[in-house]
Amino acid sequence: MANPQLEAFLQRVKADADLLSRFSACPHLNAIAQLGAELGYMFTGVDLVTHQAEATLRLSQADLEAAAAGVELEGHLWLMKIVWG
């Protein structure tokens, strides 16, 4: 389920190069949520995970295969990586 605050924040990030730089420097999703809060947007790191999961489920088979191969998909603000411990 889409969070309107998160959606508005992500649109703002896409439109503002300086904010995108700050966004990209965040070390984890909770830090992105904190950045959003500083700008008046209310969402959590969990909301970001949910947003990414929902966006992933909407990808075409070709895009899923590209993501699995490590290709960066146009329009995505961040990439998730699996770290084996």
C-alpha positions in Angstrom: 0.0 0.0 0.0 1.5 3.3 -1.1 2.4 5.9 1.5 1.5 9.3 0.1 4.1 11.0 2.2 6.8 8.7 0.9 5.6 9.1 -2.7 5.8 12.9 -2.4 9.2 12.7 -0.8 10.6 10.5 -3.6 9.2 12.8 -6.3 10.9 15.7 -4.5 14.2 13.8 -4.4 13.9 13.0 -8.1 13.4 16.7 -8.9 16.2 18.1 -6.7 19.9 17.2 -7.5 21.1 18.5 -4.1 18.5 16.4 -2.2 19.3 13.4 -4.4 22.9 13.7 -3.3 21.9 13.8 0.4 19.6 10.9 -0.2 22.3 8.8 -1.9 24.7 9.5 1.0 22.3 7.9 3.5 23.9 4.6 4.9 20.5 2.8 5.4 16.8 3.2 4.9 16.1 4.5 8.4 18.5 7.4 7.6 16.5 8.1 4.5 13.3 8.2 6.7 15.1 10.7 9.0 16.1 12.9 6.0 12.4 12.8 5.0 11.3 13.7 8.5 13.7 16.7 8.5 11.8 18.0 5.5 8.4 17.3 6.9 7.6 13.9 5.4 6.4 11.1 7.6 7.4 7.5 6.7 9.7 4.8 8.1 12.5 2.6 6.8 10.0 -0.2 6.7 7.8 1.9 4.4 10.8 2.2 2.1 11.3 -1.6 2.1 7.6 -2.1 1.4 7.7 0.5 -1.4 10.7 -1.3 -3.0 9.1 -4.7 -2.7 5.9 -3.5 -4.4 7.9 -1.8 -7.1 9.8 -5.0 -7.7 6.6 -7.0 -8.0 5.5 -4.7 -10.8 8.7 -5.2 -12.9 8.5 -7.1 -16.2 10.3 -10.5 -16.5 13.0 -8.8 -18.5 13.6 -6.2 -15.8 13.6 -8.8 -13.1 16.2 -10.8 -15.0 18.3 -7.6 -15.4 18.0 -6.8 -11.7 19.1 -10.4 -10.9 22.1 -9.9 -13.1 23.1 -6.7 -11.3 21.9 -4.2 -13.9 20.8 -0.8 -12.5 17.2 -0.1 -13.6 16.3 3.3 -14.8 14.0 5.2 -12.5 15.1 3.5 -9.3 16.6 5.8 -6.7 18.5 3.1 -4.9 19.6 -0.5 -5.3 19.4 -3.2 -2.7 22.2 -5.7 -2.3 22.3 -9.0 -0.6 25.2 -9.4 1.8 26.1 -12.9 2.8 27.4 -13.1 6.3 
